[in-house]
Amino acid sequence: MGQHDSFQVPYVGLKKEFDQRQAELLAAFSKVAANASYILREEVGLFEASISKMLGVRHVIGVNSGTDALFLALKALNIGSGDEVITVAHTFVATIAAIVHCGAKPVLVDIADDFNLAVATLEQAITVSTKAIIPVHMNGRCCDMEAILSIANKYGLHVVEDAAQSMGSHIDGTYAGTFGVINAFSLHPMKNLHCYGDGGVVTTNDDRLAKQLRLLRNHGQNPNKELVAFGFNSRLDNLQAAFLNINLKYFDGDIARRRQIALRYHAGLKDCAGLKLPNPPQQSSYFDVFSSYPIRCAERNRLLRHLQQKGIECFIHWETPLHRNEYLKLGHFSLPVTEQIVSEVLSLPIHPFLEDEQCDYVIDAVKEFFNGC
């Protein structure tokens, strides 16, 4: 989703980000180009090591997208024809596409009010063919990983986290992307930690899986350039890694600012009857990073038009739930909470470059819709 000059309050802050960091970004480009360091060079290794340290996970493997991160994670686990993988419909299509492209069958369960997998629906979806569960950490909030891991261990299932939206989120200091046996992140420009194109990482504490992933991302070549398997072309671009190393320096501050804005939204909108807000940032076991700030309203479409008329750019996740897309042939799943949430949810602008005055303008516009709350 791009920014439009017609919006007084854009949904993302990529233009302002470039304005503030362009000297560092251009210097990184010049260094990579001058050294002709384009494929799997120093910058990729540095980025992988930095993420490993930040998350406290043994192995980080840079790949060319969050989509490939999910796909290669499943491939490394030998998930394929005849296998079932449980996940949710309230996610970007890549989550389910990774399952389908491995030859496996997606099994969809409903979500809870926090937009994450409803644990109460999980156990009844497990069959003798189930091999893995993909919990999706939506909007920068971790799923209930203790409960999910307990069920997975009971049935001997792999857990593969889709942490595309939740870099930096954690539960009591255990980070998203470190709970499962193998996990996936996106580095798309819409994400909290991002490059300026496509990128992704896979994380694991399993040495064997890490070795397999490094083969899979680079045409099946080992570190000696020997071809030992059929692999894929899915390397994190070295230039994008150089940009990521710069953005990583600002990451903690960016997350702190997102949480400040979320708290400001909560304080300004909590008294609006008919409006449901996400949990505010608080000192609890869950540390949310607010990749999105989703609100819920029965009159969502009217509210969206009202905010757009005020020059406020918003985002809907997603207007048609995946199991209701006729082309994907997933309509046999009954997901009533997913369908209700999809009809009500609207994400307000939230990014590190949103100014307090802009945030207050959004609050005033929402309150105006609700007759001043």
C-alpha positions in Angstrom: 0.0 0.0 0.0 1.5 3.3 -1.1 1.3 6.7 0.4 -0.9 9.3 -1.4 -0.2 13.0 -1.3 -4.0 13.5 -0.9 -4.0 12.0 2.6 -3.3 14.4 5.4 -2.5 11.4 7.6 -0.9 8.6 5.6 -1.1 5.0 6.8 2.6 4.4 6.6 5.6 6.7 7.1 8.1 5.4 4.5 8.6 8.8 2.9 9.5 10.5 6.2 11.7 7.5 7.1 13.7 7.9 4.0 14.0 11.7 4.5 15.5 11.1 8.0 17.7 8.1 7.1 18.7 8.8 3.5 22.3 9.7 4.2 22.9 6.4 5.9 20.9 4.4 3.3 22.7 6.0 0.3 26.0 5.4 2.0 25.1 1.7 2.4 24.1 1.5 -1.2 27.4 3.1 -2.3 29.4 0.7 -0.2 27.7 -2.4 -1.5 27.9 -1.2 -5.1 31.6 -0.1 -4.8 32.5 -3.6 -3.5 30.2 -5.4 -5.9 28.9 -7.2 -2.8 25.5 -8.4 -4.1 24.9 -12.0 -3.1 25.2 -13.6 0.4 28.0 -11.3 1.5 29.0 -9.6 4.7 25.8 -7.6 5.2 23.6 -10.6 5.1 25.8 -12.4 7.7 25.8 -9.3 9.9 22.0 -9.0 9.8 21.5 -12.7 10.5 23.8 -12.5 13.5 22.1 -9.3 14.8 18.6 -10.9 14.6 19.9 -14.1 16.3 21.2 -12.0 19.2 18.1 -9.9 19.5 15.7 -12.8 19.5 17.9 -15.2 21.4 17.6 -17.9 18.7 20.5 -20.0 17.5 20.0 -19.8 13.7 18.7 -17.0 11.4 18.6 -17.6 7.7 17.8 -14.7 5.4 15.6 -15.5 2.4 13.9 -13.4 -0.3 10.5 -13.0 1.3 8.2 -13.9 4.2 6.3 -16.1 1.8 9.4 -18.1 1.0 10.3 -18.2 4.7 7.0 -20.1 5.4 7.4 -22.3 2.3 11.0 -23.3 3.0 10.2 -23.9 6.7 7.5 -26.4 5.7 9.8 -28.0 3.0 12.6 -28.4 5.6 10.1 -30.3 7.8 9.3 -32.6 4.8 5.6 -31.6 4.9 3.9 -32.6 1.7 1.2 -34.6 0.0 -1.2 -36.3 2.4 -0.3 -34.0 5.3 -2.5 -31.5 7.0 -1.4 -28.2 8.4 -3.7 -26.2 10.8 -3.8 -22.4 10.5 -6.3 -19.5 10.3 -8.1 -17.7 7.5 -7.5 -14.2 9.1 -4.0 -13.9 7.6 -2.4 -12.8 4.4 -2.8 -15.4 1.7 0.9 -16.4 1.8 0.3 -18.4 5.0 -2.1 -20.8 3.3 -0.3 -20.6 0.0 2.8 -22.0 1.6 0.9 -25.0 2.7 -0.7 -25.6 -0.7 2.5 -25.2 -2.6 4.1 -27.9 -0.4 1.3 -30.2 -1.6 -0.3 -30.3 1.9 -3.9 -29.6 2.9 -4.7 -26.4 4.9 -7.1 -26.9 7.7 -8.6 -23.6 9.0 -9.7 -22.8 12.5 -11.3 -19.7 13.9 -9.8 -16.8 15.7 -10.4 -15.1 19.0 -11.2 -11.4 19.8 -7.4 -10.6 19.8 -7.3 -11.6 16.1 -5.1 -14.7 16.9 -5.8 -18.4 16.7 -8.6 -19.4 19.1 -7.0 -22.2 21.1 -10.4 -23.6 22.0 -11.0 -24.6 18.4 -7.6 -26.2 17.8 -7.7 -29.7 19.3 -10.9 -30.6 17.4 -9.2 -29.8 14.1 -6.4 -32.4 14.6 -6.6 -35.6 12.7 -4.2 -38.5 12.0 -3.0 -36.6 9.0 -2.1 -33.4 10.9 1.6 -32.7 10.9 1.9 -29.0 11.9 0.2 -25.9 13.3 1.0 -22.4 12.0 -0.1 -19.8 14.5 -0.1 -16.3 13.0 0.9 -13.5 15.4 -1.4 -10.8 14.1 -1.0 -7.0 14.5 2.2 -7.3 16.6 0.7 -9.5 19.3 1.8 -13.0 20.1 -0.6 -15.9 20.1 -1.2 -18.0 23.2 1.9 -20.0 22.6 1.9 -21.9 26.0 -1.5 -23.4 25.1 -0.6 -24.0 21.5 2.7 -25.7 22.3 0.9 -27.8 25.0 -1.5 -29.2 22.4 1.2 -29.6 19.8 3.3 -31.6 22.2 0.4 -33.8 23.2 -0.1 -34.9 19.5 3.5 -34.7 18.4 3.0 -31.8 15.9 5.4 -29.3 14.6 4.8 -25.6 15.4 5.8 -23.2 12.7 5.2 -19.6 13.7 4.1 -17.0 11.1 5.6 -14.0 12.8 5.5 -11.8 9.7 3.7 -9.0 11.6 5.4 -9.4 15.0 9.1 -8.8 15.0 10.0 -7.8 18.5 6.9 -8.9 20.3 7.3 -11.3 23.2 5.7 -13.1 26.1 7.7 -12.7 29.3 10.8 -12.2 27.3 10.4 -15.1 24.9 10.2 -13.6 21.5 7.8 -14.4 18.6 9.7 -16.5 16.2 11.5 -18.6 18.9 8.7 -20.7 20.2 8.3 -23.1 17.3 10.7 -25.6 15.8 11.1 -23.4 12.8 9.5 -19.9 12.2 9.1 -17.3 9.5 9.3 -13.5 9.4 8.6 -11.0 6.6 10.7 -7.9 6.0 8.3 -6.3 3.6 8.1 -2.4 3.7 4.9 -2.6 5.7 6.5 -4.5 8.6 8.0 -3.0 11.8 11.5 -4.0 10.7 11.7 -3.8 7.0 13.8 -3.4 3.9 12.8 -1.5 0.7 11.5 -4.4 -1.4 10.9 -8.0 -0.4 12.8 -10.0 2.2 12.3 -12.5 5.0 14.1 -14.7 7.6 13.6 -18.2 9.0 14.6 -18.9 12.6 15.3 -22.1 14.3 17.3 -23.6 17.2 17.7 -26.9 15.3 21.1 -27.3 13.7 20.0 -29.9 11.2 17.0 -27.8 10.0 19.3 -24.7 9.7 21.7 -26.6 7.5 18.8 -27.8 5.4 17.4 -24.3 5.0 20.8 -22.8 3.9 20.8 -25.5 1.2 17.2 -24.8 0.2 17.7 -21.0 -0.1 20.7 -21.3 -2.4 20.0 -23.8 -5.1 21.0 -26.8 -2.9 24.6 -25.6 -2.7 26.7 -26.2 0.4 29.3 -23.6 1.7 31.9 -25.2 -0.6 29.6 -24.5 -3.6 29.0 -28.2 -4.0 25.5 -29.1 -5.3 24.1 -31.6 -2.9 20.3 -31.1 -3.4 17.7 -29.5 -5.5 17.0 -26.1 -3.9 15.5 -22.7 -4.7 16.7 -19.2 -5.5 15.6 -17.5 -2.2 18.5 -15.5 -0.8 18.0 -12.3 1.1 19.5 -9.7 -1.2 22.7 -8.3 0.2 21.8 -4.7 -0.6 18.5 -5.1 1.3 20.5 -6.6 4.2 22.6 -3.5 4.3 19.5 -1.3 4.5 18.1 -3.6 7.2 21.2 -3.2 9.3 20.6 0.5 9.3 16.9 0.2 10.2 17.8 -2.3 12.9 19.7 0.5 14.7 16.4 2.4 15.1 14.2 -0.6 15.8 13.8 -0.3 19.6 13.0 3.4 19.2 10.5 2.7 16.5 8.7 0.1 18.6 8.6 2.5 21.6 7.0 5.1 19.4 4.4 2.7 18.1 3.5 1.8 21.7 3.3 5.5 22.6 0.8 6.1 19.7 -1.2 3.0 20.7 -1.5 4.3 24.2 -2.5 7.8 22.9 -5.2 6.2 20.7 -6.5 4.2 23.7 -6.7 7.2 26.0 -8.5 9.2 23.4 -11.0 6.6 22.1 -11.7 4.3 25.1 -15.0 6.1 25.9 -16.5 5.7 22.4 -19.5 3.4 22.7 -19.7 1.0 19.9 -16.0 1.0 19.3 -13.7 -1.9 20.3 -10.0 -1.2 20.8 -7.0 -3.5 21.0 -5.4 -4.0 24.5 -3.3 -0.9 25.4 0.4 -1.3 26.0 0.9 -2.3 29.6 3.2 -4.0 31.9 2.0 -7.6 31.4 3.3 -10.9 30.1 2.5 -9.8 26.6 4.6 -7.1 24.9 2.8 -6.0 21.8 4.6 -4.1 19.0 1.5 -2.7 17.2 2.4 -3.4 13.5 -1.2 -2.3 13.2 -3.8 -0.6 15.4 -7.1 -2.4 14.5 -10.3 -1.1 15.8 -13.7 -2.7 15.4 -17.0 -1.0 14.6 -20.4 -2.3 13.4 -20.5 0.7 11.0 -17.0 0.1 9.7 -17.6 1.1 6.1 -19.3 4.3 7.1 -16.4 5.1 9.5 -13.9 4.4 6.8 -15.6 6.8 4.4 -15.7 9.4 7.1 -12.0 9.1 7.9 -11.1 9.2 4.2 -13.1 12.4 3.7 -11.0 13.8 6.6 -7.8 12.9 4.8 -7.0 9.9 6.9 -5.7 6.8 5.2 -6.8 3.5 6.8 -6.4 -0.2 6.0 -8.8 -3.2 6.1 -7.5 -6.6 7.0 -9.0 -8.1 4.8 -12.3 -7.3 3.1 -13.0 -10.9 2.0 -11.8 -13.6 4.4 -9.7 -16.2 2.6 -12.2 -19.1 3.1 -14.9 -17.0 1.4 -12.7 -16.4 -1.7 -14.4 -18.7 -4.3 -11.1 -19.2 -6.2 -9.3 -20.7 -3.3 -11.9 -23.4 -2.6 -11.8 -23.2 1.2 -15.5 -22.5 1.7 -16.2 -25.7 3.6 -14.8 -24.2 6.8 -17.1 -22.6 9.3 -15.4 -19.6 10.9 -18.0 -17.2 12.3 -15.7 -15.1 14.5 -13.4 -14.6 11.5 -16.3 -13.4 9.4 -17.6 -11.0 12.0 -14.2 -9.5 12.7 -13.5 -9.1 9.0 -16.8 -7.1 8.6 -15.9 -4.8 11.5 -12.1 -4.2 11.5 -10.4 -1.1 10.4 -6.7 -0.3 11.1 -5.8 3.3 12.0 -2.5 4.9 10.9 0.3 3.9 13.3 4.0 4.2 12.5 7.1 5.8 14.1 6.8 9.0 12.1 3.2 9.8 13.0 3.2 13.1 14.9 1.2 13.6 18.1 -0.9 16.3 16.3 -1.7 13.8 13.5 -2.7 11.2 16.1 -4.9 13.6 17.8 -6.5 14.6 14.5 -7.3 10.9 13.9 -8.8 10.7 17.4 -10.9 13.8 16.9 -12.2 12.5 13.6 -13.2 9.1 15.1 -14.9 10.8 18.0 -16.8 13.1 15.6 -18.2 10.0 13.9 -19.4 8.7 17.2 -20.9 12.1 18.1 -18.0 13.2 20.3 -18.1 10.0 22.5 
